Amino acid sequence: MTGSLARTMAWSALCVLATFAGRLTIMDGTSLSLVWPAAGVTVLWFSMQRRARLRWADPLMLAVITLLVNVATGAPPALALWFVVANLTQVAVFLRVHARVSPHLWGAGGDAPLARSADLWRLLFATAAGTLAGAAIGPPAVWLISGHVSWVDAAVWFTRNTVSILLIAAVGLRIGHHWRDGWHTRRVPALRLAEYGALIVCSISAYVVGFAVNHGLPLAFPLLAVTVWAALRLHTTFVVLHDLCLGSLAVLFTLHGDGPFAMIESFQARALVAQAFVGMVAIVGLSIALGRDERAELLRQLTETGRAAAAQARLLTTIVDSMSDGLAVIRADGSWAMRNPASVALLGGVTSGTGTIAEPGHYGLFHPDGTPLPAADMAHTRAFAGEDVHNMELLVRNSGVPDGRVVSVSARRLQGDDGVVVVFHDVTAERRQRDELASFAGVVAHDLLNPLTTIDGWAENLDDTLRGMPDTAEQRDATDSLSRIVRASGRMRHLINDLLAYTTTRNAVIAPVDVPLRDLVVDVTTARADLAAAGGTPAPLFALGRLHDVHADPVLLRQLVDNLIGNAVKYTAPGVVPRIEIGSARAGGDLVRVEITDNGIGIPAGQHEAIFNNFHRAHRSGGYAGTGLGLAICKRIVERHGGSIVATDNPGGGSRFVFTLPEAARRVTHHPVKANVRS
């Protein structure tokens, strides 16, 4: 509070000096001053004090100063009161308009400096609005009190206050912003310092010649040359101070009767022209300097943006060139827009030498089965035809790759461009691993499942033999032991089958196509109903909602749906008929959200995520057979298709499994299938 009051007193003292200086230039018989620096001082005062805690003290002090100084310099008290109203109105209108049109500027509510041409024109607009409001009160008051006023007097009022506010406020806003943020000094070259000195000498000399030397020549407006020189070459804050000093010299010479404007006979017209000259000096200097600063800042930003873009381009080029996967962009005319070294290496280093794509035979491209690849089947050709190519396997065999290499190719057309981006990935090792996996599966099926078949056969023979023997304690013990052997063999068979299924879903290459999900679900549910009928158990009830077509591997998708429906049927309380609801909806991002809800025994609390782990069994003690791999297989199938799967509780009792799969690219033709389901 003490600091705010001290600033108010300091501004008040400055305003007293400015008001006295203005009253010294009163026109004869009008009580109107030709120069009014107090207008600029008061606007700057209230702009800098807009956040002061004692805001009421500033208008009070301004009113007191205006009243006392005007009365002390010969103005009637009534006229002095009108001047108080005019000054307060002028300041209030300026502050309101300036805050509205330039809220970002320091002194108008923001923090930015006066640094753009648009800021100058907004400042001029706010100045004109304020001085018009003041002129609507001051000159009419002079006319009412003295009876001596004309339109020229009103023009003088408007012009003098506008020039005063424009010059003094511009200086204050520039210097005040530097003062608040600290002066950022930097070393000025000696030549630039010499230019500052030369400009000051030339400016003083030019104005002395133009105004002080009585040669009768109208040399005022050519003096704008030094203003343009300063604005084009020197710091903007210096330009503002330069304009203020030169404008003050022009007005003082004119008031003293010297210079080209002193030849005008009318005292009011003389002052009006002189003020107009000062305003032109200020506007020309500031507009050129601020425009120059804007261009320099824009050039700096463009330079920084260009450097950043160049650095980003170098980074991306480094990343692309260091990739082990091949990446290329092909134009519609078949030419290479870009390609990284890996794309050439994966094709055995073979290139066309012309900068365009050659025929498949030139690169030694074949289908995986060894048949030649037609040009129409090349990935980029299919992409230009509107097809998205995913994981298309090709065999590359040429002089650079004599043993052959299997490459997975994906291609997609660029949006808004006439090019196609192609990605190459070496899957030779994966293909070899898949072949080895198939061999392993065959070995397991032969070497493990065949002995189990033998055990089951001998167990069946032993069962027939035991059934034909007398019912004795020894016969019952043998029958019980044989049952244990059969159950153990069954568990081993299920475990081997699940392990094979899990390994296949984990490592096999998927071949997704558009699949009619409804047809597949109807087929699976029909098989489950037939299985229940064959086993003499109640047939499950299925309620099918809307089922969207999906883009998935048909074999793995059937395994997924069959596992989930099989679990829903199996984990049902004794005596309860399984009721399963299946439906889907679009999930956004080209995904389909599929829900399978049952009325089973549910999932124990805290195990909704653990049930998807390998060999996890949620109901070990419930008498439900299983290996704990079924849901792990489901999770792996969904994830390999880019989706996710979760398990939640069914509010009506039971469980709900929700998984997502890619949506089909186009609607698939459905084939009617008879089924024991209710849609």
WOQUICOR-V363348 format. One line per field, one symbol per residue. ss: DSSP state (a for helix, b for strand, c for the rest). A space follows every 10 residues. Layout:
# WOQUICOR-V363348
ss->???
This chain:
# WOQUICOR-V363348
ss->caaaaaaaaa aaaaaaaaaa aaaccbcccc ccbcccaaaa aaaaaaaacc ccccaaaaaa aaaaaaaaaa aaccccaaaa aaaaaaaaaa aaaaaaaaaa acccbbcccb cbccccaaaa aaaaaaaaaa aaaaaccaaa aaaaaacccc aaaaaaaaaa aaaaaaaaaa aaaaaaaaaa acccccccca aaaaaaaaaa aaaaaaaaaa aacccccccc aaaaaaaaaa aaaccaaaaa aaaaaaaaaa aaaaaaccca aaacccaaaa aaaaaaaaaa aaaaaaaaaa aaaaaaaaaa aaaaaaaaaa aaaaaaaaaa aacccbbbbb bcccbbbbbc aaaaaacccc cccccbccca aaacbbcccc cbccaaacaa aaaaccccbb bbbbbbbbcc bbbbbbbbbb bbbcccccbb bbbbbbcaaa aaaaaaaaaa aaaaaaaaaa aaaaaaaaaa aaaaaaaccc ccaaaaaaaa aaaaaaaaaa aaaaaaaaaa aaaaaaaccc ccbbbcaaaa aaaaaaaaaa aaaacccccc bbbbcccccb bbcaaaaaaa aaaaaaaaaa ccccccccbb bbbbbbcccc bbbbbbbccc ccccccccca aaccccccca aaccccccca aaaaaaaaaa ccccbbbbbc ccccbbbbbb bbbccccccc cccccccbc
